[in-house]
Amino acid sequence: MIILSLNNLTKSFGGLVAVAGVSFEVERGEVVGLIGPNGAGKTTVFNLITGALRPDDGHIFFDGHSLERLKPHRIVYLGLARTFQTIRLFPQLPVLENVLSGSHCRMKSSFISSLLRLPAQRREEKAALVAAMRELEFVGLADAWRAEAGSLSYGDQRRLEIARALATEPKLIVLDEPAGGMNDQETFELRDLIARIKDRDITIILIEHDMSFVMKVCNKIVVMENGVLIARGRPEQIQKDPRVIEAYLGVDD
């Protein structure tokens, strides 16, 4: 069953065409890698999917909803969460509060009920705390719940961003270079974490430059170059595709 569909997606910045007629589909439960050389347009595609940018042309459908005119918070509410290439946490706030910030899209208490601390609001807040701690346990950061987010190691901050995304209760999570800057042990642990997220029936799309990582965690790969989709298929197909080899390694004159 298709959960995300991109149809002829196009985005230009002035005279630069960053994404040119990109189309592909993601089935529910897949781990899809979006790869390509620097400047290929990968992060622009992610920004279009998550509402940070609006396309000039084309359509984005997620779980039966058209996304191209929705604001980011509405897209998150529909069940599409993301992490960022550059870590975006609240560094002075405790780890737990960073995760709680992801759960606010699911809270239904009004301003008045929150102001008066009505019973329904207190129950909802308690449930959010329990859920946030559950996500911290899931990513292996439960013992650090009181620490300032900015005091964590780089790898732990990456995992905290994932915990915050999971707190939104996503159907699909978009990971922008999740292994970037990680050492070998952290990368190994991230592979295990992604497998466990998939086991929760959460679909995953990721951008990553570590090809070994991509080949091990993804069951489908989409390849872009200069804003254009040049290949898609299973990892073993992509490894042998001459267009992909040329895009990464070049060819003799």
For each residue, the residues with C-beta under 8 A, 3 or more apart:
1: 27 28
2: 5 25 26 27 28
3: 26 27 28 62 63 171 172 203
4: 25 26 49 60 61 62 63 80 172 203 205
5: 2 25 26 59 60 61 62
6: 9 22 23 24 25 45 49 58 59 60
7: 23 58 59 60 61
8: 21 22 23 57 58 59
9: 6 19 21 22 23 45 48 55 57 58 59 60
10: 17 19 20 21 22 55 56 57 58
11: 17 18 19 41 44 48 53 55 56
12: 15 16 17 18 56
13: 16 18
14:
15: 12
16: 12 13
17: 10 11 12 20 227
18: 11 12 13 41 44 227
19: 9 10 11 22 41 44 45 48 55 227
20: 10 17 41 226 227 228
21: 8 9 10 58 228
22: 6 8 9 10 19 41 45 58 224 227 228 229
23: 6 7 8 9 58 229
24: 6 222 229 232
25: 2 4 5 6
26: 2 3 4 5 30 32 172 203 205 220
27: 1 2 3 30 203
28: 1 2 3 171 201 203
29: 198 201 203
30: 26 27 203 204 219 220
31: 194 198 203 204 206 217 218 219 220
32: 26 203 204 205 206 218 219 220 221 222
33: 205 206 207 208 214 217 218 220 221 222
34: 42 45 46 205 206 207 221 222 224
35: 42 207 208 209 211 214 221 222 223 224 238
36: 40 41 42 223 224 225 230 247
37: 40 225 247 248
38:
39: 226
40: 36 37 224 225 226 227 247
41: 11 18 19 20 22 36 44 45 224 226 227 228
42: 34 35 36 45 46 207 224
43: 46 47 85 176 207
44: 11 18 19 41 47 48 53 227
45: 6 9 19 22 34 41 42 48 49 224
46: 34 42 43 49 50 82 174 176 205 207
47: 43 44 50 52 53
48: 9 11 19 44 45 52 53 54 55 60 68
49: 4 6 45 46 60 62 67 80 174 205
50: 46 47 72 75 80 82 174
51: 54 67 70 71 72 74 75
52: 47 48 72
53: 11 44 47 48
54: 48 51 68 69
55: 9 10 11 19 48 58 60 68
56: 10 11 12
57: 8 9 10
58: 6 7 8 9 10 21 22 23 55 68
59: 5 6 7 8 9 66 68
60: 4 5 6 7 9 48 49 55 66 67 68
61: 4 5 7 64 65 66 67
62: 3 4 5 49 65 67 75 78 79 80 172
63: 3 4 78 79 171 172
64: 61
65: 61 62 70 78
66: 59 60 61 69 70
67: 49 51 60 61 62 70 75 78 80
68: 48 54 55 58 59 60
69: 54 66
70: 51 65 66 67 74 75 78
71: 51 74 75
72: 50 51 52 75 76
73: 76 77 105
74: 51 70 71 77 78
75: 50 51 62 67 70 71 72 78 80
76: 72 73 79 80 81 105 168 170
77: 73 74 105
78: 62 63 65 67 70 74 75 171
79: 62 63 76 168 169 170 171 172
80: 4 49 50 62 67 75 76 170 171 172 173 174
81: 76 102 165 166 168 170 172 173 174
82: 46 50 165 173 174 175 176
83: 158 161 162 165 173 174 175 176 178
84: 87 88 161 176
85: 43 176 177 180 207
86:
87: 84 154 157 158 161
88: 84 161
89: 93 98 149 150 157 160 161 164
90: 93 97 98 101 149
91: 148 149 150
92: 148 149 150
93: 89 90 97 98 148 149
94: 97 98 145 146 147 148 149
95: 98 99 136 141 144 145 146 147 148 149 152 160
96: 99 100 129 132 133 136 145 146
97: 90 93 94 100 101
98: 89 90 93 94 95 101 102 149 160 163 164
99: 95 96 102 103 132 135 136 160 163 164 167
100: 96 97 103 104 128 129 132 167
101: 90 97 98 104 164 167
102: 81 98 99 105 132 163 164 165 166 167 168
103: 99 100 106 107 128 131 132 167 168 169
104: 100 101 107
105: 73 76 77 102 168
106: 103 128 168 169
107: 103 104 124 128
108: 124
109: 113 114 118 120 121 124 125
110: 113 114
111: 114 115
112: 115 116
113: 109 110 116 117 118 120 121
114: 109 110 111 117 121
115: 111 112
116: 112 113 121
117: 113 114 121 122
118: 109 113 121 122
119: 122 123
120: 109 113 123 124
121: 109 113 114 116 117 118 124 125
122: 117 118 119 125 126
123: 119 120 126 127
124: 107 108 109 120 121 127 128
125: 109 121 122 128 129
126: 122 123 129 130
127: 123 124 130 131
128: 100 103 106 107 124 125 131 132
129: 96 100 125 126 132 133
130: 126 127 133 134
131: 103 127 128 134 135 167
132: 96 99 100 102 103 128 129 135 136 163 167
133: 96 129 130 136 137 142 145
134: 130 131 137 138
135: 99 131 132 138 139 163 164 166 167
136: 95 96 99 132 133 139 141 142 144 145 163
137: 133 134 140 141 142
138: 134 135 163 166 196
139: 135 136 159 160 162 163 166 193
140: 137 159 189 193
141: 95 136 137 144 145 152 156 159 160 163
142: 133 136 137 145
143:
144: 95 136 141 147 152 156
145: 94 95 96 133 136 141 142
146: 94 95 96
147: 94 95 144 151 152
148: 91 92 93 94 95 151
149: 89 90 91 92 93 94 95 98 152 157 160
150: 89 91 92 157
151: 147 148
152: 95 141 144 147 149 156 157 160
153: 156 157
154: 87 157 158 181 182
155: 158 159 181 182 183 186 189 190
156: 141 144 152 153 159 160
157: 87 89 149 150 152 153 154 160 161
158: 83 87 154 155 161 162 178 181 182 186 190
159: 139 140 141 155 156 162 163 190 193
160: 89 95 98 99 139 141 149 152 156 157 163 164
161: 83 84 87 88 89 157 158 164 165
162: 83 139 158 159 165 166 173 175 178 193 197
163: 98 99 102 132 135 136 138 139 141 159 160 166 167
164: 89 98 99 101 102 135 160 161 167 168
165: 81 82 83 102 161 162 168 170 173
166: 81 102 135 138 139 162 163 169 170 173 197 202
167: 99 100 101 102 103 131 132 135 163 164
168: 76 79 81 102 103 105 106 164 165
169: 79 103 106 166
170: 76 79 80 81 165 166 173 202
171: 3 28 63 78 79 80 202 203
172: 3 4 26 62 63 79 80 81 202 203 204 205
173: 80 81 82 83 162 165 166 170 197 202 203 204 205
174: 46 49 50 80 81 82 83 204 205 206
175: 82 83 162 178 194 204 205 206 207 208
176: 43 46 82 83 84 85 206 207
177: 85 180 206 207 208 209
178: 83 158 162 175 190 194 206 208
179: 182 186 187 190 208 210 213
180: 85 177 208 209
181: 154 155 158
182: 154 155 158 179 186 187 190
183: 155 186 187
184: 187 188
185: 188 189
186: 155 158 179 182 183 189 190
187: 179 182 183 184 190 191 210 213
188: 184 185 191 192
189: 140 155 185 186 192 193
190: 155 158 159 178 179 182 186 187 193 194 213
191: 187 188 194 195 213 216 217
192: 188 189 195 196
193: 139 140 159 162 189 190 196 197
194: 31 175 178 190 191 197 198 204 206 217
195: 191 192 198 199 217
196: 138 192 193 199 200
197: 162 166 173 193 194 200 202 204
198: 29 31 194 195 201 202 203 204
199: 195 196
200: 196 197
201: 28 29 198
202: 166 170 171 172 173 197 198
203: 3 4 26 27 28 29 30 31 32 171 172 173 198
204: 30 31 32 172 173 174 175 194 197 198
205: 4 26 32 33 34 46 49 172 173 174 175
206: 31 32 33 34 174 175 176 177 178 194 214 217 218
207: 33 34 35 42 43 46 85 175 176 177
208: 33 35 175 177 178 179 180 213 214
209: 35 177 180
210: 179 187 213 214
211: 35 214 215
212: 215 216
213: 179 187 190 191 208 210 216 217
214: 33 35 206 208 210 211 217 218 221 235
215: 211 212 218 235 239
216: 191 212 213
217: 31 33 191 194 195 206 213 214
218: 31 32 33 206 214 215 221 235
219: 30 31 32 234 235
220: 26 30 31 32 33 232 233 234
221: 32 33 34 35 214 218 231 232 233 234 235 238
222: 24 32 33 34 35 229 231 232
223: 35 36 229 230 231 232 238 241 243 244 247
224: 22 34 35 36 40 41 42 45 227 228 229 230
225: 36 37 40 228 230 243 247
226: 20 39 40 41
227: 17 18 19 20 22 40 41 44 224
228: 20 21 22 41 224 225
229: 22 23 24 222 223 224 232
230: 36 223 224 225 243 244 247
231: 221 222 223 238 241 243 244
232: 24 220 221 222 223 229 238
233: 220 221 237 238 241
234: 219 220 221 237 238
235: 214 215 218 219 221 238 239
236: 239 240
237: 233 234 240 241
238: 35 221 223 231 232 233 234 235 241 244
239: 215 235 236 244
240: 236 237
241: 223 231 233 237 238 244 245
242: 245 246
243: 223 225 230 231 246 247
244: 223 230 231 238 239 241 247 248
245: 241 242 248 249
246: 242 243 249 250 251
247: 36 37 40 223 225 230 243 244
248: 37 244 245
249: 245 246
250: 246
251: 246
252:
253:
